[in-house]
Amino acid sequence: MGAAMSLDITGERIETVVQPKQTYTPTILSVRAQSGTVEIHCNDEQLAEIEFAIRQHFENMKYPENLEPTVQDVDLEYSVKEEIA
């Protein structure tokens, strides 16, 4: 079964629960907000992949991969090249 769903919950209070695998149901990641509820039925490997993506998101917020050079960086690089020449 496949589906696509978009739910804007920014500004809403949420409740997130992971229901463990049971005999007849897989693990369920449930995100509940005022706008509605999203349930993702997945196995543990898929849940770990979701967790990894979220951790990467926060790591990139702390340490962006592509840092833009500042004026000071460019000036420092220029002065180092000037000293070498």
Stockholm file with secondary structure:
# STOCKHOLM 1.0

chainA/1-85         MGAAMSLDITGERIETVVQPKQTYTPTILSVRAQSGTVEIHCNDEQLAEIEFAIRQHFENMKYPENLEPTVQDVDLEYSVKEEIA
#=GR chainA/1-85 SS CCCCCCCCCTTSCCEEEEECCCSSSCEEEEEECSSCEEEEEECHHHHHHHHHHHHHHHHHHHSCSSCCCCHHHHHHHHHHHHHHC
#=GC SS_cons        CCCCCCCCCTTSCCEEEEECCCSSSCEEEEEECSSCEEEEEECHHHHHHHHHHHHHHHHHHHSCSSCCCCHHHHHHHHHHHHHHC
//
